[in-house]
Amino acid sequence: MTLKVGDLITFERSFTLRDVELFIEISGDEGIHHITPDEQGRLVVQGLLTATLPTKVGGDNNVLARNMNFEFLRPVFTGDTIICEVKIEKYERQENNRTAIIASFFCGNQNGKEVLKGNFSGVIL
């Protein structure tokens, strides 16, 4: 897929209890809110696990990230469906035969509440 300025890439994901458990194993982030269910039986998903959503676009397009900025706006819970929209802001061939990319993103839950926003930049080889 060749990207261009203005492209919007949208996808969604629901986080499971197992996702949170695996991220605890990998990251060591086992804050009480990640291991103790709330009154509805849900766990809070780690912020950096939620932040993997916009990195999918980078992975799908072989982006080597240089900068990533995240603003965490609301907690995400197991069972939530998060819709992520990434907008390509810059996509420009450089002299060194690489392509510079800048993208902004926002992620919202199934209730239409924004949970995460930010941007990233990098290069494509």
N, C-alpha and C positions, 0 to 999 in steps of 0.2 A: 504494500500500500504506500503510495507516495503522498506525503502530507503537503499541505499548503496553508498559507496564512488564512485564518478564518475558519478552518476546519473545526468542527465540534465532534468529539468522540465521547459517546455516552455508553456506560455499562453499569451493571448493578451486581451486588453481592450481598448475601446474608451471612453473618458470622455465627458460628456455632460454639457450643461449649468446648468441643474438641479443638477448634481453632485457638481459643484462649489458652487451653491447657498446653498445646504445642508451643505457643508463643512464650508461655512461662518457661518451658524447658529450654528454649533457644535463648531468650533474653535475660532470664532470671528476674523479670518484673513480676513479682508475686505479691503486689500490694493487696491488702485485705479486701478491697473492692473487686479484685480480679479472682478471688478464691471463695468469697462468701456471697451466696445468692441474696438478692433483694427479696422483698415480700412477694414478688411475682415470680421468683425462681430464676431470675436473670443475673448474669454477671456483667460487669462493665468491661467492655473490650479495651485493651490497651490502646492508647493513642497512636503509638507507632505502628500497631497492627492495622488500625484504620488508615493510617497514612500510606500503607502499601497500595491502596486503591489507585491513586494517580500514577504510581510507579509502573503499573501495568502498561500504560501507553509507552513509557520509556522502554520497557522490556520488549514490547511488540515491535518497536521500531529501532532497536539497537542503539538507544541513546546512552552515552556515557555522561551521567549527571555531573555537573560541576557545582550547582547550587540548588538547594531545595528549601523552601520556606513554607511553614505550616502554621495556621492559626486554628486551634482547637476551640470550637464554639459551644458544643454540647456533648455530653457523654453518648456513647454508642453502647447498646446492650446486645447480648446474645439474642438472636432471633430477629433483630432489626434488619431490614433490607435497606442498604445504602446505595443510592444512585449517585454515580460520579460522572461529572461532565468536565472534560478537558478541552480547552480552546487553544489552538495554535496561534500564538501572537507573532512569532518570527520563525521563518524557515528560509535560510539563506546560505547558498553555496559560498564557501570561503576559498581563498587562494591556495590553501594547503590541502585541497581536495577533501575537505570535511564540510559538513553542513552544520551550521549553528542553529539551535532550536531554543525557543523560549515559549513556555506554555503557562496558562493560568488554569486553575481548577476550582471547582466547588463540589462538595458532597452533601447530600441531604438524605434524611431518613424517609421512611414510608409515610410519615405524617406531614411531609413537606417542610420540615424544620432543618435548617442548615446546620451541619455538624462540623464541617471542616472546610477551610478554603486556603488557597496559597498559590504558589507558582514554582516552577523549576526551569533551569536552563542547563544546557549541555551541548554536546556535539555528537553527530552521527558520523561514523567512519565510512 
